Amino acid sequence: MLSLDPALAESWFTLGLVYKDEQDYEQAEEAFSRAAAAAPEHVQAYYHRGRCRYAHGDARAAAADFRRVAELDPSSRDA
C-alpha cells in the first residue's frame, strides 16, 4: 500500500502521471485531485485531471478543469 503525505503536491502529481500512462484514469484523477488540493495553483494537475475526465467521458468536469487552467495561466498552450 502506497502512502503519500497529503501536502506533497508533486508526489501526487507524479503518481497521477504514472496512472495516466497506465490508462487507469480513475486513479489518475484521484491523484491529480490530491495534487490540486495540496497546491491550488498547480496548473498541470488541473490540466491532466481534465484530460483524464475527458478520457472517461466526463466532458463537463473536464471543461471545468480546462477553465481553471485558463484562469491560472491565460497564456498556457494547454488552456
mmCIF file of the N, C-alpha and C atoms, coordinates in Angstrom:
data_MODEL
# 
_entry.id   MODEL 
# 
loop_
_atom_site.group_PDB 
_atom_site.id 
_atom_site.type_symbol 
_atom_site.label_atom_id 
_atom_site.label_alt_id 
_atom_site.label_comp_id 
_atom_site.label_asym_id 
_atom_site.label_entity_id 
_atom_site.label_seq_id 
_atom_site.pdbx_PDB_ins_code 
_atom_site.Cartn_x 
_atom_site.Cartn_y 
_atom_site.Cartn_z 
_atom_site.occupancy 
_atom_site.B_iso_or_equiv 
_atom_site.pdbx_formal_charge 
_atom_site.auth_seq_id 
_atom_site.auth_comp_id 
_atom_site.auth_asym_id 
_atom_site.auth_atom_id 
_atom_site.pdbx_PDB_model_num 
ATOM 1   N N  . MET A 1 1  ? 0.840   -1.180 0.000   1.00 0.00 ? 1  MET A N  1 
ATOM 2   C CA . MET A 1 1  ? 0.000   0.000  0.000   1.00 0.00 ? 1  MET A CA 1 
ATOM 3   C C  . MET A 1 1  ? 0.885   1.243  0.000   1.00 0.00 ? 1  MET A C  1 
ATOM 4   N N  . LEU A 1 2  ? 0.630   2.129  -0.921  1.00 0.00 ? 2  LEU A N  1 
ATOM 5   C CA . LEU A 1 2  ? 1.384   3.373  -1.046  1.00 0.00 ? 2  LEU A CA 1 
ATOM 6   C C  . LEU A 1 2  ? 0.776   4.418  -0.121  1.00 0.00 ? 2  LEU A C  1 
ATOM 7   N N  . SER A 1 3  ? 1.645   5.115  0.594   1.00 0.00 ? 3  SER A N  1 
ATOM 8   C CA . SER A 1 3  ? 1.182   6.169  1.486   1.00 0.00 ? 3  SER A CA 1 
ATOM 9   C C  . SER A 1 3  ? 1.963   7.440  1.183   1.00 0.00 ? 3  SER A C  1 
ATOM 10  N N  . LEU A 1 4  ? 1.250   8.477  0.747   1.00 0.00 ? 4  LEU A N  1 
ATOM 11  C CA . LEU A 1 4  ? 1.871   9.757  0.444   1.00 0.00 ? 4  LEU A CA 1 
ATOM 12  C C  . LEU A 1 4  ? 1.315   10.826 1.382   1.00 0.00 ? 4  LEU A C  1 
ATOM 13  N N  . ASP A 1 5  ? 2.173   11.740 1.760   1.00 0.00 ? 5  ASP A N  1 
ATOM 14  C CA . ASP A 1 5  ? 1.760   12.879 2.569   1.00 0.00 ? 5  ASP A CA 1 
ATOM 15  C C  . ASP A 1 5  ? 0.782   13.717 1.749   1.00 0.00 ? 5  ASP A C  1 
ATOM 16  N N  . PRO A 1 6  ? -0.388  14.029 2.290   1.00 0.00 ? 6  PRO A N  1 
ATOM 17  C CA . PRO A 1 6  ? -1.373  14.814 1.541   1.00 0.00 ? 6  PRO A CA 1 
ATOM 18  C C  . PRO A 1 6  ? -0.869  16.185 1.113   1.00 0.00 ? 6  PRO A C  1 
ATOM 19  N N  . ALA A 1 7  ? 0.153   16.699 1.774   1.00 0.00 ? 7  ALA A N  1 
ATOM 20  C CA . ALA A 1 7  ? 0.661   18.039 1.457   1.00 0.00 ? 7  ALA A CA 1 
ATOM 21  C C  . ALA A 1 7  ? 1.690   18.042 0.328   1.00 0.00 ? 7  ALA A C  1 
ATOM 22  N N  . LEU A 1 8  ? 2.100   16.883 -0.143  1.00 0.00 ? 8  LEU A N  1 
ATOM 23  C CA . LEU A 1 8  ? 3.145   16.797 -1.166  1.00 0.00 ? 8  LEU A CA 1 
ATOM 24  C C  . LEU A 1 8  ? 2.538   16.762 -2.564  1.00 0.00 ? 8  LEU A C  1 
ATOM 25  N N  . ALA A 1 9  ? 2.223   17.929 -3.071  1.00 0.00 ? 9  ALA A N  1 
ATOM 26  C CA . ALA A 1 9  ? 1.544   18.031 -4.364  1.00 0.00 ? 9  ALA A CA 1 
ATOM 27  C C  . ALA A 1 9  ? 2.320   17.347 -5.481  1.00 0.00 ? 9  ALA A C  1 
ATOM 28  N N  . GLU A 1 10 ? 3.625   17.533 -5.537  1.00 0.00 ? 10 GLU A N  1 
ATOM 29  C CA . GLU A 1 10 ? 4.407   16.960 -6.635  1.00 0.00 ? 10 GLU A CA 1 
ATOM 30  C C  . GLU A 1 10 ? 4.412   15.442 -6.600  1.00 0.00 ? 10 GLU A C  1 
ATOM 31  N N  . SER A 1 11 ? 4.379   14.859 -5.424  1.00 0.00 ? 11 SER A N  1 
ATOM 32  C CA . SER A 1 11 ? 4.315   13.395 -5.329  1.00 0.00 ? 11 SER A CA 1 
ATOM 33  C C  . SER A 1 11 ? 2.992   12.883 -5.873  1.00 0.00 ? 11 SER A C  1 
ATOM 34  N N  . TRP A 1 12 ? 1.902   13.547 -5.504  1.00 0.00 ? 12 TRP A N  1 
ATOM 35  C CA . TRP A 1 12 ? 0.586   13.143 -6.014  1.00 0.00 ? 12 TRP A CA 1 
ATOM 36  C C  . TRP A 1 12 ? 0.504   13.366 -7.523  1.00 0.00 ? 12 TRP A C  1 
ATOM 37  N N  . PHE A 1 13 ? 1.058   14.471 -7.983  1.00 0.00 ? 13 PHE A N  1 
ATOM 38  C CA . PHE A 1 13 ? 1.051   14.762 -9.414  1.00 0.00 ? 13 PHE A CA 1 
ATOM 39  C C  . PHE A 1 13 ? 1.808   13.685 -10.186 1.00 0.00 ? 13 PHE A C  1 
ATOM 40  N N  . THR A 1 14 ? 2.975   13.315 -9.702  1.00 0.00 ? 14 THR A N  1 
ATOM 41  C CA . THR A 1 14 ? 3.774   12.284 -10.369 1.00 0.00 ? 14 THR A CA 1 
ATOM 42  C C  . THR A 1 14 ? 3.052   10.945 -10.363 1.00 0.00 ? 14 THR A C  1 
ATOM 43  N N  . LEU A 1 15 ? 2.425   10.606 -9.253  1.00 0.00 ? 15 LEU A N  1 
ATOM 44  C CA . LEU A 1 15 ? 1.639   9.375  -9.197  1.00 0.00 ? 15 LEU A CA 1 
ATOM 45  C C  . LEU A 1 15 ? 0.513   9.421  -10.224 1.00 0.00 ? 15 LEU A C  1 
ATOM 46  N N  . GLY A 1 16 ? -0.120  10.576 -10.353 1.00 0.00 ? 16 GLY A N  1 
ATOM 47  C CA . GLY A 1 16 ? -1.176  10.731 -11.358 1.00 0.00 ? 16 GLY A CA 1 
ATOM 48  C C  . GLY A 1 16 ? -0.662  10.482 -12.763 1.00 0.00 ? 16 GLY A C  1 
ATOM 49  N N  . LEU A 1 17 ? 0.525   10.969 -13.061 1.00 0.00 ? 17 LEU A N  1 
ATOM 50  C CA . LEU A 1 17 ? 1.106   10.741 -14.387 1.00 0.00 ? 17 LEU A CA 1 
ATOM 51  C C  . LEU A 1 17 ? 1.347   9.254  -14.636 1.00 0.00 ? 17 LEU A C  1 
ATOM 52  N N  . VAL A 1 18 ? 1.783   8.539  -13.603 1.00 0.00 ? 18 VAL A N  1 
ATOM 53  C CA . VAL A 1 18 ? 2.002   7.093  -13.741 1.00 0.00 ? 18 VAL A CA 1 
ATOM 54  C C  . VAL A 1 18 ? 0.678   6.398  -14.044 1.00 0.00 ? 18 VAL A C  1 
ATOM 55  N N  . TYR A 1 19 ? -0.350  6.700  -13.267 1.00 0.00 ? 19 TYR A N  1 
ATOM 56  C CA . TYR A 1 19 ? -1.659  6.095  -13.505 1.00 0.00 ? 19 TYR A CA 1 
ATOM 57  C C  . TYR A 1 19 ? -2.194  6.464  -14.895 1.00 0.00 ? 19 TYR A C  1 
ATOM 58  N N  . LYS A 1 20 ? -1.992  7.708  -15.283 1.00 0.00 ? 20 LYS A N  1 
ATOM 59  C CA . LYS A 1 20 ? -2.471  8.147  -16.604 1.00 0.00 ? 20 LYS A CA 1 
ATOM 60  C C  . LYS A 1 20 ? -1.764  7.369  -17.708 1.00 0.00 ? 20 LYS A C  1 
ATOM 61  N N  . ASP A 1 21 ? -0.465  7.177  -17.578 1.00 0.00 ? 21 ASP A N  1 
ATOM 62  C CA . ASP A 1 21 ? 0.280   6.390  -18.565 1.00 0.00 ? 21 ASP A CA 1 
ATOM 63  C C  . ASP A 1 21 ? -0.240  4.959  -18.646 1.00 0.00 ? 21 ASP A C  1 
ATOM 64  N N  . GLU A 1 22 ? -0.716  4.436  -17.527 1.00 0.00 ? 22 GLU A N  1 
ATOM 65  C CA . GLU A 1 22 ? -1.270  3.082  -17.484 1.00 0.00 ? 22 GLU A CA 1 
ATOM 66  C C  . GLU A 1 22 ? -2.747  3.058  -17.905 1.00 0.00 ? 22 GLU A C  1 
ATOM 67  N N  . GLN A 1 23 ? -3.275  4.209  -18.249 1.00 0.00 ? 23 GLN A N  1 
ATOM 68  C CA . GLN A 1 23 ? -4.675  4.389  -18.635 1.00 0.00 ? 23 GLN A CA 1 
ATOM 69  C C  . GLN A 1 23 ? -5.648  4.011  -17.516 1.00 0.00 ? 23 GLN A C  1 
ATOM 70  N N  . ASP A 1 24 ? -5.205  4.166  -16.283 1.00 0.00 ? 24 ASP A N  1 
ATOM 71  C CA . ASP A 1 24 ? -6.064  3.997  -15.116 1.00 0.00 ? 24 ASP A CA 1 
ATOM 72  C C  . ASP A 1 24 ? -6.552  5.395  -14.746 1.00 0.00 ? 24 ASP A C  1 
ATOM 73  N N  . TYR A 1 25 ? -7.543  5.872  -15.500 1.00 0.00 ? 25 TYR A N  1 
ATOM 74  C CA . TYR A 1 25 ? -7.957  7.268  -15.404 1.00 0.00 ? 25 TYR A CA 1 
ATOM 75  C C  . TYR A 1 25 ? -8.630  7.613  -14.072 1.00 0.00 ? 25 TYR A C  1 
ATOM 76  N N  . GLU A 1 26 ? -9.317  6.652  -13.469 1.00 0.00 ? 26 GLU A N  1 
ATOM 77  C CA . GLU A 1 26 ? -9.941  6.949  -12.175 1.00 0.00 ? 26 GLU A CA 1 
ATOM 78  C C  . GLU A 1 26 ? -8.894  7.190  -11.101 1.00 0.00 ? 26 GLU A C  1 
ATOM 79  N N  . GLN A 1 27 ? -7.881  6.343  -11.035 1.00 0.00 ? 27 GLN A N  1 
ATOM 80  C CA . GLN A 1 27 ? -6.817  6.528  -10.052 1.00 0.00 ? 27 GLN A CA 1 
ATOM 81  C C  . GLN A 1 27 ? -6.014  7.788  -10.362 1.00 0.00 ? 27 GLN A C  1 
ATOM 82  N N  . ALA A 1 28 ? -5.782  8.039  -11.643 1.00 0.00 ? 28 ALA A N  1 
ATOM 83  C CA . ALA A 1 28 ? -5.046  9.249  -12.035 1.00 0.00 ? 28 ALA A CA 1 
ATOM 84  C C  . ALA A 1 28 ? -5.817  10.492 -11.621 1.00 0.00 ? 28 ALA A C  1 
ATOM 85  N N  . GLU A 1 29 ? -7.117  10.485 -11.878 1.00 0.00 ? 29 GLU A N  1 
ATOM 86  C CA . GLU A 1 29 ? -7.947  11.639 -11.498 1.00 0.00 ? 29 GLU A CA 1 
ATOM 87  C C  . GLU A 1 29 ? -7.870  11.892 -10.004 1.00 0.00 ? 29 GLU A C  1 
ATOM 88  N N  . GLU A 1 30 ? -7.920  10.829 -9.220  1.00 0.00 ? 30 GLU A N  1 
ATOM 89  C CA . GLU A 1 30 ? -7.828  10.971 -7.760  1.00 0.00 ? 30 GLU A CA 1 
ATOM 90  C C  . GLU A 1 30 ? -6.479  11.565 -7.365  1.00 0.00 ? 30 GLU A C  1 
ATOM 91  N N  . ALA A 1 31 ? -5.402  11.091 -7.959  1.00 0.00 ? 31 ALA A N  1 
ATOM 92  C CA . ALA A 1 31 ? -4.072  11.605 -7.630  1.00 0.00 ? 31 ALA A CA 1 
ATOM 93  C C  . ALA A 1 31 ? -3.939  13.073 -8.037  1.00 0.00 ? 31 ALA A C  1 
ATOM 94  N N  . PHE A 1 32 ? -4.435  13.425 -9.223  1.00 0.00 ? 32 PHE A N  1 
ATOM 95  C CA . PHE A 1 32 ? -4.373  14.827 -9.657  1.00 0.00 ? 32 PHE A CA 1 
ATOM 96  C C  . PHE A 1 32 ? -5.246  15.709 -8.763  1.00 0.00 ? 32 PHE A C  1 
ATOM 97  N N  . SER A 1 33 ? -6.372  15.184 -8.301  1.00 0.00 ? 33 SER A N  1 
ATOM 98  C CA . SER A 1 33 ? -7.227  15.938 -7.380  1.00 0.00 ? 33 SER A CA 1 
ATOM 99  C C  . SER A 1 33 ? -6.501  16.213 -6.069  1.00 0.00 ? 33 SER A C  1 
ATOM 100 N N  . ARG A 1 34 ? -5.761  15.240 -5.581  1.00 0.00 ? 34 ARG A N  1 
ATOM 101 C CA . ARG A 1 34 ? -4.995  15.428 -4.349  1.00 0.00 ? 34 ARG A CA 1 
ATOM 102 C C  . ARG A 1 34 ? -3.876  16.445 -4.555  1.00 0.00 ? 34 ARG A C  1 
ATOM 103 N N  . ALA A 1 35 ? -3.259  16.410 -5.739  1.00 0.00 ? 35 ALA A N  1 
ATOM 104 C CA . ALA A 1 35 ? -2.216  17.395 -6.041  1.00 0.00 ? 35 ALA A CA 1 
ATOM 105 C C  . ALA A 1 35 ? -2.812  18.800 -6.065  1.00 0.00 ? 35 ALA A C  1 
ATOM 106 N N  . ALA A 1 36 ? -3.974  18.942 -6.689  1.00 0.00 ? 36 ALA A N  1 
ATOM 107 C CA . ALA A 1 36 ? -4.630  20.248 -6.770  1.00 0.00 ? 36 ALA A CA 1 
ATOM 108 C C  . ALA A 1 36 ? -5.084  20.722 -5.388  1.00 0.00 ? 36 ALA A C  1 
ATOM 109 N N  . ALA A 1 37 ? -5.516  19.798 -4.538  1.00 0.00 ? 37 ALA A N  1 
ATOM 110 C CA . ALA A 1 37 ? -5.921  20.175 -3.184  1.00 0.00 ? 37 ALA A CA 1 
ATOM 111 C C  . ALA A 1 37 ? -4.717  20.667 -2.374  1.00 0.00 ? 37 ALA A C  1 
ATOM 112 N N  . ALA A 1 38 ? -3.574  20.035 -2.586  1.00 0.00 ? 38 ALA A N  1 
ATOM 113 C CA . ALA A 1 38 ? -2.366  20.421 -1.858  1.00 0.00 ? 38 ALA A CA 1 
ATOM 114 C C  . ALA A 1 38 ? -1.767  21.716 -2.392  1.00 0.00 ? 38 ALA A C  1 
ATOM 115 N N  . ALA A 1 39 ? -1.956  21.963 -3.693  1.00 0.00 ? 39 ALA A N  1 
ATOM 116 C CA . ALA A 1 39 ? -1.389  23.164 -4.325  1.00 0.00 ? 39 ALA A CA 1 
ATOM 117 C C  . ALA A 1 39 ? -2.417  23.708 -5.316  1.00 0.00 ? 39 ALA A C  1 
ATOM 118 N N  . PRO A 1 40 ? -3.352  24.534 -4.845  1.00 0.00 ? 40 PRO A N  1 
ATOM 119 C CA . PRO A 1 40 ? -4.443  25.015 -5.695  1.00 0.00 ? 40 PRO A CA 1 
ATOM 120 C C  . PRO A 1 40 ? -4.020  25.793 -6.941  1.00 0.00 ? 40 PRO A C  1 
ATOM 121 N N  . GLU A 1 41 ? -2.769  26.161 -7.039  1.00 0.00 ? 41 GLU A N  1 
ATOM 122 C CA . GLU A 1 41 ? -2.278  26.878 -8.220  1.00 0.00 ? 41 GLU A CA 1 
ATOM 123 C C  . GLU A 1 41 ? -1.524  25.946 -9.184  1.00 0.00 ? 41 GLU A C  1 
ATOM 124 N N  . HIS A 1 42 ? -1.625  24.637 -8.976  1.00 0.00 ? 42 HIS A N  1 
ATOM 125 C CA . HIS A 1 42 ? -0.880  23.651 -9.762  1.00 0.00 ? 42 HIS A CA 1 
ATOM 126 C C  . HIS A 1 42 ? -1.574  23.449 -11.117 1.00 0.00 ? 42 HIS A C  1 
ATOM 127 N N  . VAL A 1 43 ? -1.188  24.254 -12.083 1.00 0.00 ? 43 VAL A N  1 
ATOM 128 C CA . VAL A 1 43 ? -1.829  24.269 -13.401 1.00 0.00 ? 43 VAL A CA 1 
ATOM 129 C C  . VAL A 1 43 ? -1.852  22.887 -14.032 1.00 0.00 ? 43 VAL A C  1 
ATOM 130 N N  . GLN A 1 44 ? -0.732  22.202 -13.998 1.00 0.00 ? 44 GLN A N  1 
ATOM 131 C CA . GLN A 1 44 ? -0.648  20.908 -14.674 1.00 0.00 ? 44 GLN A CA 1 
ATOM 132 C C  . GLN A 1 44 ? -1.529  19.842 -14.022 1.00 0.00 ? 44 GLN A C  1 
ATOM 133 N N  . ALA A 1 45 ? -1.764  19.944 -12.723 1.00 0.00 ? 45 ALA A N  1 
ATOM 134 C CA . ALA A 1 45 ? -2.662  18.995 -12.057 1.00 0.00 ? 45 ALA A CA 1 
ATOM 135 C C  . ALA A 1 45 ? -4.079  19.128 -12.624 1.00 0.00 ? 45 ALA A C  1 
ATOM 136 N N  . TYR A 1 46 ? -4.525  20.374 -12.804 1.00 0.00 ? 46 TYR A N  1 
ATOM 137 C CA . TYR A 1 46 ? -5.859  20.587 -13.377 1.00 0.00 ? 46 TYR A CA 1 
ATOM 138 C C  . TYR A 1 46 ? -5.915  20.130 -14.837 1.00 0.00 ? 46 TYR A C  1 
ATOM 139 N N  . TYR A 1 47 ? -4.879  20.438 -15.580 1.00 0.00 ? 47 TYR A N  1 
ATOM 140 C CA . TYR A 1 47 ? -4.849  20.061 -16.995 1.00 0.00 ? 47 TYR A CA 1 
ATOM 141 C C  . TYR A 1 47 ? -4.921  18.536 -17.162 1.00 0.00 ? 47 TYR A C  1 
ATOM 142 N N  . HIS A 1 48 ? -4.080  17.824 -16.450 1.00 0.00 ? 48 HIS A N  1 
ATOM 143 C CA . HIS A 1 48 ? -4.058  16.370 -16.602 1.00 0.00 ? 48 HIS A CA 1 
ATOM 144 C C  . HIS A 1 48 ? -5.306  15.721 -16.014 1.00 0.00 ? 48 HIS A C  1 
ATOM 145 N N  . ARG A 1 49 ? -5.845  16.302 -14.946 1.00 0.00 ? 49 ARG A N  1 
ATOM 146 C CA . ARG A 1 49 ? -7.105  15.776 -14.420 1.00 0.00 ? 49 ARG A CA 1 
ATOM 147 C C  . ARG A 1 49 ? -8.208  15.967 -15.453 1.00 0.00 ? 49 ARG A C  1 
ATOM 148 N N  . GLY A 1 50 ? -8.204  17.113 -16.118 1.00 0.00 ? 50 GLY A N  1 
ATOM 149 C CA . GLY A 1 50 ? -9.193  17.351 -17.175 1.00 0.00 ? 50 GLY A CA 1 
ATOM 150 C C  . GLY A 1 50 ? -9.071  16.351 -18.301 1.00 0.00 ? 50 GLY A C  1 
ATOM 151 N N  . ARG A 1 51 ? -7.859  16.034 -18.691 1.00 0.00 ? 51 ARG A N  1 
ATOM 152 C CA . ARG A 1 51 ? -7.653  15.033 -19.756 1.00 0.00 ? 51 ARG A CA 1 
ATOM 153 C C  . ARG A 1 51 ? -8.167  13.666 -19.328 1.00 0.00 ? 51 ARG A C  1 
ATOM 154 N N  . CYS A 1 52 ? -7.937  13.304 -18.063 1.00 0.00 ? 52 CYS A N  1 
ATOM 155 C CA . CYS A 1 52 ? -8.442  12.017 -17.559 1.00 0.00 ? 52 CYS A CA 1 
ATOM 156 C C  . CYS A 1 52 ? -9.963  12.004 -17.534 1.00 0.00 ? 52 CYS A C  1 
ATOM 157 N N  . ARG A 1 53 ? -10.542 13.085 -17.069 1.00 0.00 ? 53 ARG A N  1 
ATOM 158 C CA . ARG A 1 53 ? -12.004 13.169 -17.014 1.00 0.00 ? 53 ARG A CA 1 
ATOM 159 C C  . ARG A 1 53 ? -12.606 13.077 -18.414 1.00 0.00 ? 53 ARG A C  1 
ATOM 160 N N  . TYR A 1 54 ? -11.978 13.737 -19.369 1.00 0.00 ? 54 TYR A N  1 
ATOM 161 C CA . TYR A 1 54 ? -12.456 13.670 -20.750 1.00 0.00 ? 54 TYR A CA 1 
ATOM 162 C C  . TYR A 1 54 ? -12.306 12.252 -21.294 1.00 0.00 ? 54 TYR A C  1 
ATOM 163 N N  . ALA A 1 55 ? -11.205 11.590 -20.976 1.00 0.00 ? 55 ALA A N  1 
ATOM 164 C CA . ALA A 1 55 ? -10.944 10.235 -21.473 1.00 0.00 ? 55 ALA A CA 1 
ATOM 165 C C  . ALA A 1 55 ? -11.978 9.232  -20.983 1.00 0.00 ? 55 ALA A C  1 
ATOM 166 N N  . HIS A 1 56 ? -12.521 9.454  -19.801 1.00 0.00 ? 56 HIS A N  1 
ATOM 167 C CA . HIS A 1 56 ? -13.550 8.514  -19.355 1.00 0.00 ? 56 HIS A CA 1 
ATOM 168 C C  . HIS A 1 56 ? -14.961 9.104  -19.421 1.00 0.00 ? 56 HIS A C  1 
ATOM 169 N N  . GLY A 1 57 ? -15.119 10.096 -20.298 1.00 0.00 ? 57 GLY A N  1 
ATOM 170 C CA . GLY A 1 57 ? -16.456 10.524 -20.691 1.00 0.00 ? 57 GLY A CA 1 
ATOM 171 C C  . GLY A 1 57 ? -17.105 11.635 -19.900 1.00 0.00 ? 57 GLY A C  1 
ATOM 172 N N  . ASP A 1 58 ? -16.379 12.328 -19.045 1.00 0.00 ? 58 ASP A N  1 
ATOM 173 C CA . ASP A 1 58 ? -16.979 13.407 -18.255 1.00 0.00 ? 58 ASP A CA 1 
ATOM 174 C C  . ASP A 1 58 ? -16.517 14.757 -18.812 1.00 0.00 ? 58 ASP A C  1 
ATOM 175 N N  . ALA A 1 59 ? -17.073 15.116 -19.965 1.00 0.00 ? 59 ALA A N  1 
ATOM 176 C CA . ALA A 1 59 ? -16.658 16.337 -20.663 1.00 0.00 ? 59 ALA A CA 1 
ATOM 177 C C  . ALA A 1 59 ? -16.947 17.592 -19.843 1.00 0.00 ? 59 ALA A C  1 
ATOM 178 N N  . ARG A 1 60 ? -18.030 17.601 -19.099 1.00 0.00 ? 60 ARG A N  1 
ATOM 179 C CA . ARG A 1 60 ? -18.384 18.783 -18.295 1.00 0.00 ? 60 ARG A CA 1 
ATOM 180 C C  . ARG A 1 60 ? -17.337 19.052 -17.217 1.00 0.00 ? 60 ARG A C  1 
ATOM 181 N N  . ALA A 1 61 ? -16.938 18.011 -16.505 1.00 0.00 ? 61 ALA A N  1 
ATOM 182 C CA . ALA A 1 61 ? -15.910 18.178 -15.468 1.00 0.00 ? 61 ALA A CA 1 
ATOM 183 C C  . ALA A 1 61 ? -14.562 18.519 -16.106 1.00 0.00 ? 61 ALA A C  1 
ATOM 184 N N  . ALA A 1 62 ? -14.283 17.920 -17.253 1.00 0.00 ? 62 ALA A N  1 
ATOM 185 C CA . ALA A 1 62 ? -13.039 18.220 -17.964 1.00 0.00 ? 62 ALA A CA 1 
ATOM 186 C C  . ALA A 1 62 ? -13.000 19.697 -18.350 1.00 0.00 ? 62 ALA A C  1 
ATOM 187 N N  . ALA A 1 63 ? -14.115 20.207 -18.853 1.00 0.00 ? 63 ALA A N  1 
ATOM 188 C CA . ALA A 1 63 ? -14.181 21.618 -19.251 1.00 0.00 ? 63 ALA A CA 1 
ATOM 189 C C  . ALA A 1 63 ? -13.934 22.536 -18.056 1.00 0.00 ? 63 ALA A C  1 
ATOM 190 N N  . ALA A 1 64 ? -14.451 22.158 -16.896 1.00 0.00 ? 64 ALA A N  1 
ATOM 191 C CA . ALA A 1 64 ? -14.223 22.963 -15.690 1.00 0.00 ? 64 ALA A CA 1 
ATOM 192 C C  . ALA A 1 64 ? -12.734 22.995 -15.338 1.00 0.00 ? 64 ALA A C  1 
ATOM 193 N N  . ASP A 1 65 ? -12.069 21.864 -15.483 1.00 0.00 ? 65 ASP A N  1 
ATOM 194 C CA . ASP A 1 65 ? -10.627 21.836 -15.224 1.00 0.00 ? 65 ASP A CA 1 
ATOM 195 C C  . ASP A 1 65 ? -9.874  22.685 -16.232 1.00 0.00 ? 65 ASP A C  1 
ATOM 196 N N  . PHE A 1 66 ? -10.253 22.620 -17.496 1.00 0.00 ? 66 PHE A N  1 
ATOM 197 C CA . PHE A 1 66 ? -9.573  23.410 -18.520 1.00 0.00 ? 66 PHE A CA 1 
ATOM 198 C C  . PHE A 1 66 ? -9.828  24.908 -18.318 1.00 0.00 ? 66 PHE A C  1 
ATOM 199 N N  . ARG A 1 67 ? -11.025 25.273 -17.828 1.00 0.00 ? 67 ARG A N  1 
ATOM 200 C CA . ARG A 1 67 ? -11.292 26.676 -17.492 1.00 0.00 ? 67 ARG A CA 1 
ATOM 201 C C  . ARG A 1 67 ? -10.378 27.130 -16.355 1.00 0.00 ? 67 ARG A C  1 
ATOM 202 N N  . ARG A 1 68 ? -10.162 26.244 -15.395 1.00 0.00 ? 68 ARG A N  1 
ATOM 203 C CA . ARG A 1 68 ? -9.278  26.580 -14.273 1.00 0.00 ? 68 ARG A CA 1 
ATOM 204 C C  . ARG A 1 68 ? -7.842  26.788 -14.769 1.00 0.00 ? 68 ARG A C  1 
ATOM 205 N N  . VAL A 1 69 ? -7.405  25.967 -15.708 1.00 0.00 ? 69 VAL A N  1 
ATOM 206 C CA . VAL A 1 69 ? -6.083  26.140 -16.301 1.00 0.00 ? 69 VAL A CA 1 
ATOM 207 C C  . VAL A 1 69 ? -5.983  27.527 -16.935 1.00 0.00 ? 69 VAL A C  1 
ATOM 208 N N  . ALA A 1 70 ? -7.016  27.902 -17.682 1.00 0.00 ? 70 ALA A N  1 
ATOM 209 C CA . ALA A 1 70 ? -7.024  29.224 -18.356 1.00 0.00 ? 70 ALA A CA 1 
ATOM 210 C C  . ALA A 1 70 ? -7.024  30.368 -17.346 1.00 0.00 ? 70 ALA A C  1 
ATOM 211 N N  . GLU A 1 71 ? -7.727  30.187 -16.219 1.00 0.00 ? 71 GLU A N  1 
ATOM 212 C CA . GLU A 1 71 ? -7.730  31.215 -15.180 1.00 0.00 ? 71 GLU A CA 1 
ATOM 213 C C  . GLU A 1 71 ? -6.348  31.369 -14.554 1.00 0.00 ? 71 GLU A C  1 
ATOM 214 N N  . LEU A 1 72 ? -5.699  30.260 -14.270 1.00 0.00 ? 72 LEU A N  1 
ATOM 215 C CA . LEU A 1 72 ? -4.396  30.295 -13.605 1.00 0.00 ? 72 LEU A CA 1 
ATOM 216 C C  . LEU A 1 72 ? -3.272  30.756 -14.535 1.00 0.00 ? 72 LEU A C  1 
ATOM 217 N N  . ASP A 1 73 ? -3.377  30.402 -15.814 1.00 0.00 ? 73 ASP A N  1 
ATOM 218 C CA . ASP A 1 73 ? -2.310  30.741 -16.762 1.00 0.00 ? 73 ASP A CA 1 
ATOM 219 C C  . ASP A 1 73 ? -2.917  31.001 -18.142 1.00 0.00 ? 73 ASP A C  1 
ATOM 220 N N  . PRO A 1 74 ? -3.431  32.221 -18.354 1.00 0.00 ? 74 PRO A N  1 
ATOM 221 C CA . PRO A 1 74 ? -4.104  32.542 -19.617 1.00 0.00 ? 74 PRO A CA 1 
ATOM 222 C C  . PRO A 1 74 ? -3.223  32.335 -20.844 1.00 0.00 ? 74 PRO A C  1 
ATOM 223 N N  . SER A 1 75 ? -1.921  32.375 -20.704 1.00 0.00 ? 75 SER A N  1 
ATOM 224 C CA . SER A 1 75 ? -1.043  32.197 -21.858 1.00 0.00 ? 75 SER A CA 1 
ATOM 225 C C  . SER A 1 75 ? -0.663  30.734 -22.098 1.00 0.00 ? 75 SER A C  1 
ATOM 226 N N  . SER A 1 76 ? -1.189  29.841 -21.280 1.00 0.00 ? 76 SER A N  1 
ATOM 227 C CA . SER A 1 76 ? -0.855  28.422 -21.408 1.00 0.00 ? 76 SER A CA 1 
ATOM 228 C C  . SER A 1 76 ? -1.367  27.847 -22.717 1.00 0.00 ? 76 SER A C  1 
ATOM 229 N N  . ARG A 1 77 ? -0.498  27.147 -23.416 1.00 0.00 ? 77 ARG A N  1 
ATOM 230 C CA . ARG A 1 77 ? -0.945  26.456 -24.646 1.00 0.00 ? 77 ARG A CA 1 
ATOM 231 C C  . ARG A 1 77 ? -1.924  25.357 -24.292 1.00 0.00 ? 77 ARG A C  1 
ATOM 232 N N  . ASP A 1 78 ? -1.790  24.764 -23.108 1.00 0.00 ? 78 ASP A N  1 
ATOM 233 C CA . ASP A 1 78 ? -2.715  23.716 -22.700 1.00 0.00 ? 78 ASP A CA 1 
ATOM 234 C C  . ASP A 1 78 ? -4.120  24.261 -22.484 1.00 0.00 ? 78 ASP A C  1 
ATOM 235 N N  . ALA A 1 79 ? -4.208  25.528 -22.085 1.00 0.00 ? 79 ALA A N  1 
ATOM 236 C CA . ALA A 1 79 ? -5.523  26.139 -21.864 1.00 0.00 ? 79 ALA A CA 1 
ATOM 237 C C  . ALA A 1 79 ? -6.259  26.257 -23.179 1.00 0.00 ? 79 ALA A C  1 
# 
